[in-house]
Amino acid sequence: MQEQTSAPKTLAGKELLMRLAELANEKKGHDIVALQVSKLVYYTDYFLIVTGRTEQHIRGLAKYIEGELAKLGVEPVGVEGQGHHRWVLMDYGDVIVQLFFEPLRDLYELEKLWADAPRIDLELIEPMHTASLKDEEEDADLFADFD
């Protein structure tokens, strides 16, 4: 008897949003925010906004996200901004990813522009690089008695 194979499952909607957020987090994107905009615009359901520290970081984030999703058979509808890597927009249909160089994110303040859009809790485990200085000081205090 021949085994039936099904077509590979494609990511869509909230599942796609969560995978995109995980990928951005894996590559040390920070201030990752997801907004549900489906009731405000007709062209997508979610915005995923991610900050990178340098233009090279933005380039790396975009390349990594595109490469990892391609392995799953998910291709972007379009990608804009790859020439300068200060603001890269990746359109995945249900989710539009906006990768910002830190000073531009502060300038455009998309979260304020889309203040009517509910935020989605991404439940991401913070990567090690986002630990605050206060956390590091508290850790140092824990070991101060052992000196």
Sine and cosine of phi, psi and omega as CSV:
sin_phi,cos_phi,sin_psi,cos_psi,sin_omega,cos_omega
0.00,0.00,0.76,-0.65,-0.03,-1.00
-0.99,0.11,0.75,-0.66,0.00,-1.00
-0.97,0.24,0.72,-0.70,0.04,-1.00
-0.99,0.13,0.66,-0.75,0.07,-1.00
-0.92,-0.39,0.63,-0.78,0.01,-1.00
-0.98,-0.18,0.36,-0.93,0.05,-1.00
-0.90,0.43,0.52,-0.85,0.02,-1.00
-0.87,0.49,0.66,-0.75,0.01,-1.00
-0.94,0.35,0.74,-0.67,0.05,-1.00
-0.99,-0.16,0.50,-0.86,0.03,-1.00
-0.99,0.14,0.61,-0.79,0.05,-1.00
-0.44,-0.90,0.28,-0.96,0.10,-0.99
0.83,0.55,-0.68,-0.73,-0.08,-1.00
-0.91,0.42,-0.55,0.84,0.04,-1.00
-0.88,0.47,-0.68,0.74,0.06,-1.00
-0.90,0.43,-0.70,0.72,0.04,-1.00
-0.83,0.56,-0.74,0.67,-0.04,-1.00
-0.90,0.43,-0.64,0.77,0.01,-1.00
-0.92,0.40,-0.66,0.75,0.05,-1.00
-0.88,0.48,-0.68,0.74,0.02,-1.00
-0.90,0.44,-0.66,0.75,0.04,-1.00
-0.88,0.48,-0.69,0.72,-0.01,-1.00
-0.90,0.44,-0.68,0.73,0.03,-1.00
-0.89,0.46,-0.64,0.76,0.01,-1.00
-0.91,0.41,-0.63,0.77,0.02,-1.00
-0.87,0.50,-0.55,0.83,-0.02,-1.00
-0.99,-0.14,0.40,0.92,0.13,-0.99
0.91,0.42,0.49,0.87,0.21,-0.98
-0.92,0.40,0.52,-0.85,-0.01,-1.00
-0.76,-0.65,0.14,-0.99,-0.10,-0.99
0.76,0.65,0.77,0.64,-0.03,-1.00
-0.98,0.20,0.86,-0.52,-0.04,-1.00
-0.77,-0.63,0.70,-0.71,0.08,-1.00
-0.90,-0.43,0.74,-0.67,0.02,-1.00
-0.86,-0.51,0.71,-0.70,0.09,-1.00
-1.00,-0.01,0.93,-0.37,-0.09,-1.00
-0.92,-0.39,0.18,0.98,-0.10,-1.00
-0.87,0.50,-0.46,0.89,0.01,-1.00
-1.00,-0.03,-0.04,1.00,-0.04,-1.00
-0.94,-0.35,-0.44,0.90,-0.01,-1.00
-0.70,-0.71,0.33,-0.94,-0.03,-1.00
-0.99,-0.11,-0.25,0.97,-0.22,-0.98
-0.99,-0.12,-0.12,0.99,0.03,-1.00
-0.31,-0.95,0.23,-0.97,0.03,-1.00
-0.98,-0.18,-0.54,0.84,-0.10,-1.00
-0.67,-0.74,0.53,-0.85,0.25,-0.97
-0.94,-0.35,0.70,-0.71,0.15,-0.99
-0.89,-0.45,0.88,-0.47,-0.06,-1.00
-0.94,-0.35,0.79,-0.61,-0.08,-1.00
-0.72,-0.70,0.63,-0.77,0.03,-1.00
-0.96,-0.30,0.66,-0.75,0.14,-0.99
-0.89,-0.46,0.48,-0.88,-0.11,-0.99
-0.99,0.15,-0.44,0.90,-0.01,-1.00
-0.64,-0.77,0.22,-0.98,0.07,-1.00
-0.89,0.46,-0.59,0.80,0.04,-1.00
-0.90,0.43,-0.61,0.79,0.04,-1.00
-0.90,0.44,-0.69,0.73,0.04,-1.00
-0.87,0.49,-0.71,0.71,0.03,-1.00
-0.85,0.52,-0.71,0.70,0.01,-1.00
-0.90,0.43,-0.66,0.75,0.05,-1.00
-0.87,0.50,-0.75,0.66,-0.03,-1.00
-0.88,0.47,-0.71,0.70,-0.02,-1.00
-0.90,0.43,-0.68,0.73,-0.02,-1.00
-0.91,0.42,-0.75,0.67,-0.01,-1.00
-0.87,0.50,-0.75,0.66,-0.02,-1.00
-0.88,0.47,-0.67,0.74,-0.01,-1.00
-0.91,0.41,-0.70,0.72,-0.02,-1.00
-0.93,0.38,-0.63,0.78,0.03,-1.00
-0.95,0.30,-0.53,0.85,0.06,-1.00
-0.88,0.48,-0.57,0.82,0.05,-1.00
-0.88,0.48,-0.43,0.90,0.01,-1.00
-1.00,-0.09,0.06,1.00,-0.01,-1.00
0.99,0.14,0.29,0.96,-0.01,-1.00
-0.95,-0.30,0.89,-0.46,-0.01,-1.00
-0.92,-0.39,0.55,-0.83,0.05,-1.00
-0.95,0.32,0.50,-0.86,0.11,-0.99
-0.93,0.37,-0.59,0.81,0.02,-1.00
-0.23,-0.97,0.39,-0.92,0.05,-1.00
-0.71,-0.70,0.76,-0.65,0.01,-1.00
-0.84,-0.54,0.51,-0.86,0.12,-0.99
1.00,-0.03,0.18,0.98,-0.04,-1.00
-0.95,0.30,-0.26,0.96,-0.01,-1.00
-0.95,0.32,-0.51,0.86,-0.07,-1.00
-0.87,-0.49,-0.37,0.93,0.06,-1.00
0.85,0.53,0.62,0.78,0.13,-0.99
-0.97,-0.26,-0.51,0.86,0.07,-1.00
-0.52,-0.86,0.96,-0.29,0.00,-1.00
-0.95,-0.31,0.80,-0.61,0.03,-1.00
-0.94,-0.33,0.83,-0.56,0.00,-1.00
-0.88,-0.47,0.90,-0.43,-0.05,-1.00
-0.99,-0.11,0.94,-0.35,0.06,-1.00
-0.95,-0.31,0.47,0.88,0.04,-1.00
0.98,0.21,-1.00,0.03,-0.01,-1.00
-0.93,0.37,-0.40,0.92,-0.04,-1.00
-0.74,-0.68,0.75,-0.66,0.15,-0.99
-0.94,-0.33,0.86,-0.51,0.00,-1.00
-1.00,-0.08,0.76,-0.65,0.05,-1.00
-0.86,-0.52,0.93,-0.36,0.00,-1.00
-0.99,-0.16,0.87,-0.49,-0.08,-1.00
-0.91,-0.41,0.67,-0.74,0.28,-0.96
-0.94,0.34,0.71,-0.71,-0.19,-0.98
-0.73,0.68,-0.76,0.65,-0.01,-1.00
-0.89,0.46,-0.53,0.85,0.02,-1.00
-0.95,0.30,-0.59,0.81,0.04,-1.00
-0.89,0.46,-0.67,0.74,0.04,-1.00
-0.89,0.46,-0.59,0.81,-0.02,-1.00
-0.94,0.34,-0.74,0.67,-0.10,-0.99
-0.99,0.13,-0.42,0.91,0.07,-1.00
0.70,0.72,0.85,0.52,-0.04,-1.00
-0.87,0.49,-0.53,0.85,0.01,-1.00
-0.88,0.47,-0.57,0.82,0.06,-1.00
-0.96,0.29,-0.64,0.77,0.02,-1.00
-0.87,0.49,-0.63,0.77,-0.03,-1.00
-0.96,-0.27,0.63,0.77,-0.05,-1.00
-0.87,0.49,-0.42,0.91,0.02,-1.00
-0.98,0.20,-0.17,0.99,-0.02,-1.00
-1.00,0.09,0.79,-0.61,0.05,-1.00
-0.91,0.42,0.62,-0.79,0.10,-1.00
-0.99,0.14,0.58,-0.82,0.04,-1.00
-0.98,-0.20,0.76,-0.65,0.06,-1.00
-0.97,0.25,0.89,-0.45,-0.06,-1.00
-1.00,0.06,-0.31,0.95,0.02,-1.00
0.78,0.63,0.70,0.72,0.01,-1.00
-1.00,0.06,0.61,-0.79,0.16,-0.99
-0.99,0.17,0.83,-0.57,-0.04,-1.00
-0.91,0.41,0.75,-0.67,0.08,-1.00
-0.92,0.38,0.34,-0.94,-0.07,-1.00
-0.82,0.57,-0.57,0.82,-0.10,-0.99
-0.93,0.37,-0.22,0.98,-0.04,-1.00
-0.99,-0.12,0.06,1.00,0.04,-1.00
-0.87,0.49,0.68,-0.74,-0.06,-1.00
-0.98,0.19,0.31,-0.95,0.06,-1.00
-0.87,0.49,-0.61,0.80,0.03,-1.00
-0.86,0.50,-0.69,0.73,0.04,-1.00
-0.87,0.49,-0.66,0.75,0.00,-1.00
-0.91,0.42,-0.62,0.78,0.03,-1.00
-0.91,0.41,-0.65,0.76,0.03,-1.00
-0.90,0.44,-0.65,0.76,0.05,-1.00
-0.89,0.46,-0.65,0.76,0.01,-1.00
-0.90,0.44,-0.62,0.79,0.03,-1.00
-0.90,0.44,-0.55,0.84,0.00,-1.00
-0.89,0.46,-0.54,0.84,-0.06,-1.00
-0.98,-0.19,0.04,1.00,-0.04,-1.00
-0.88,0.47,-0.55,0.83,-0.04,-1.00
-0.95,0.32,-0.25,0.97,-0.06,-1.00
-1.00,-0.03,-0.01,1.00,-0.01,-1.00
-0.97,0.23,0.00,0.00,0.00,0.00
